[in-house]
């Protein structure tokens, strides 16, 4: 049965069975669109420098963890800043995925949403 499927045009329905059967190539290719073959490792990097008046100038950047470059799997990044920043949500839709520079005086948590390419 498996040899016949391998010699076919891949248009053979899956017949199940304990061995898992043979999946048509089209079915496997469609599944690849929704899975990732390896883990995507990203890092959020912050730059910082003090200003002359005691405040802070800073930026945020989303990078690939393996080489510090631009992550090719990312479609968009949304940075959610403190509500006193206007706008408080920054959407970046192309590399480099950088928000800032900003100037502020305190500390706060930043939420980052990452949208991946399909």
C-alpha positions in Angstrom: 0.0 0.0 0.0 2.7 2.5 1.0 4.7 1.9 -2.2 1.5 2.5 -4.3 1.0 5.8 -2.5 4.6 6.9 -3.1 4.3 6.1 -6.8 0.9 8.0 -7.0 0.0 11.6 -7.7 -0.5 12.2 -4.0 -4.3 12.1 -4.4 -4.8 9.1 -2.2 -7.2 9.4 0.8 -5.9 8.6 4.2 -7.1 5.1 5.2 -6.0 5.2 8.9 -4.6 2.1 10.4 -2.3 1.3 13.3 0.8 2.4 11.4 -0.7 5.9 10.9 -1.0 5.4 7.1 0.5 7.7 4.6 -0.6 11.4 4.5 -1.1 13.0 1.1 1.5 15.8 0.4 -1.3 18.4 0.1 -2.5 17.6 3.6 1.0 18.0 5.1 1.6 21.2 3.2 -1.6 22.7 4.5 -0.7 21.8 8.1 2.7 23.5 7.8 0.9 26.9 7.4 -0.3 26.6 11.0 2.7 25.2 12.7 6.3 26.4 13.2 9.2 24.0 12.7 11.2 25.5 15.5 10.8 27.8 18.4 11.0 31.5 17.7 13.2 33.2 20.2 12.8 37.0 20.7 14.3 39.5 23.1 13.1 42.9 24.1 16.0 45.3 24.5 15.9 48.7 26.2 18.3 51.6 25.6 18.6 54.2 28.3 20.5 57.5 29.0 20.0 60.2 31.6 19.0 63.7 30.5 20.6 66.8 31.9 17.4 67.6 33.9 17.4 64.1 35.6 14.8 62.4 33.4 15.3 59.4 31.2 15.6 59.0 27.4 14.8 55.4 26.4 13.7 53.2 23.5 12.4 49.6 23.3 13.4 47.2 20.5 12.2 43.7 19.7 15.0 41.6 18.2 15.8 38.0 17.2 17.5 36.4 20.2 20.0 34.4 18.2 21.7 37.2 16.3 20.2 40.5 17.7 18.9 41.2 14.2 15.4 41.8 12.9 13.1 38.8 13.4 11.9 37.7 10.0 8.8 35.9 11.4 7.3 39.0 13.0 4.5 41.0 11.1 3.9 43.7 13.7 4.7 44.7 17.3 2.4 46.7 19.6 4.0 48.4 22.6 1.6 49.4 25.4 3.2 52.3 27.4 2.0 54.0 30.6 -1.3 55.9 29.9 0.4 59.3 30.5 2.2 58.8 27.2 0.3 60.0 24.2 -0.2 57.9 22.2 0.2 55.2 24.9 0.0 52.4 22.3 2.7 52.3 19.6 2.1 50.0 16.6 5.2 49.1 14.5 4.4 47.2 11.3 7.8 46.8 9.7 11.4 46.3 10.9 13.2 47.6 12.8 10.6 47.0 15.5 11.6 50.0 17.7 9.4 52.3 19.9 10.9 55.6 20.9 12.9 57.5 21.9 10.8 58.6 24.8 11.6 60.9 27.7 10.1 60.3 31.1 10.8 60.4 34.8 9.5 57.2 36.4 9.3 53.4 35.9 6.3 51.4 34.7 5.5 48.0 33.1 5.3 47.8 29.4 3.1 45.2 27.6 4.3 44.0 24.2 2.1 42.2 21.7 3.8 40.4 18.8 1.9 39.4 15.7 3.6 36.7 13.6 3.5 36.3 9.8 1.1 33.6 8.6 
